[in-house]
Amino acid sequence: MDSTFAIIAEPSRRAILSLLASSERSVGDIEEQLNLSQPSVSKHLRVLREAGFVESRVEAQRRVYRIKPEPLMEIDAWLAPFRRFWSVHLDALERHLDQTHAAPRRKEKKR
């Protein structure tokens, strides 16, 4: 688990994972979206691939990357006991927002 957290501690790798969460991407797409150099993107993808966070496939002349969910599921399982610390606050916020939106607004009288 320690190495998992060390891998995702790097901001560029987290940014790459965030991009890949929405769809598969080529190295060029990642470079463009994150404004990183090709060698930097390739280095981070290699680390993510070797750790099992991503996998790739060849599509014509390019390599396309996608997330492998297993390491992220391990992190999710580790975080599970801690969710109670923030879920109470999120539930309270949801109740407050529901009450705010449910209350009818009064129209001001024209003079």
N, C-alpha and C positions, 0 to 999 in steps of 0.2 A: 504494500500500500504506500510506503514511503516513496518509492520510485515513481509511482503513479502521480502523487502530488508534486514531486519534483518536476515531472514532465509538464504538467499543466500549469505549473507556477510561472512559466515563461509567457509573457504577454502575447508574443507573436503566435505561439502555438495555440493559445486560447482563442485568438482571433481567427486562426485557420479553422479550428474546430467549430467555432460559431458560424463561419461561412458554410462549412460542410454540413451543418445541421439542417440547412434549408434545401440543399441540393448537392449533387455531385459537381465537382469542379476540376478543371485542368490546372496545371501549374501556372499557365499564362493568365487564366481567370483570377487565380489567387493573387498573383503579382499585381494585376491591375486593380483589384478591389482593395488590397491592403497597402498598395504603394510600397512594396518591398522588392528587392532585387531577386532575380531568378536564382542565384546561388543561395541566398538566404531562405527563400521559400523551399527550395529543394532540400536544404539541410534540415529545416524544421519538419518537413514531410517525412524525411528518412527517420528521424527520431520518433515521430508519431507512428510510423509504420512498424518500426522495430519493437515498439512498446505495445503494438496491437490495437492502437486507437483508430488507425485508418488502413484501408486496403486500396489497391489500385488495379486498374485494368487498362489494356491498350485499346485505343480507339483511333484507327487510322494512324496518323503520325504523332499522336499525343497520348499522354498518360492521364487518365481521369481518376480522381480520388474520391472516396466516400468514407463515411464514418463506420466503424465497427462498434456496435453498442456495448459489448461485454465489459470493457474496462470502465465505461461510464456507469454501467449498472452496478459495478463493485463500489464505485464512489457513492452512488445513490444509496446503496445498502448501508454503507458506513455512516452516511449522514442521517439516516432514518431516526435514530434515537434523539437527535438534536432538533428535529423539526418542530417539536412541541414548543421550543423557545420562541420561534417566530410565527408559528401558525395561530397562536392565541391573538397576537397583534394583527395579523392579517384578517382573522375572523372579525375582530372588533372594527377594523377599518371597513370591511364589507358591510357590516350592520349599519355603521354610520352613513355610508354612501347610500345604502338602501333607504334609510330614513330621510336623507336629504332629498333624494329624487322622488320619494313618495309624497312628500308634503306639497300640497298645491300652492302655487304662487298666487298671491293676492294682486289684483289689478289695482293700480292707483286710480283714484277718481280724478276726472278732468275737471278743472275749474273754469 
